[in-house]
């Protein structure tokens, strides 16, 4: 696997949120399923209703202040 991050940074007021985010990696959830309408044959005919994420689960929101 290759990972490339350009210009990544964390501000001081985001450290606690990032610690929480990193600690959650130990709590793996099952991957959701991606459904794409098989009846659509032309890419440009797709609408938002033709793509669904099924059984998506998350570990809840992490409050993360935006720094400017």
Secondary structure, DSSP 8 states (H G I E B T S, - for coil): -----SS----GGGHHHHHHHHHGGGS-----EEEE-TT--SGGG--GGGEEEES-------------
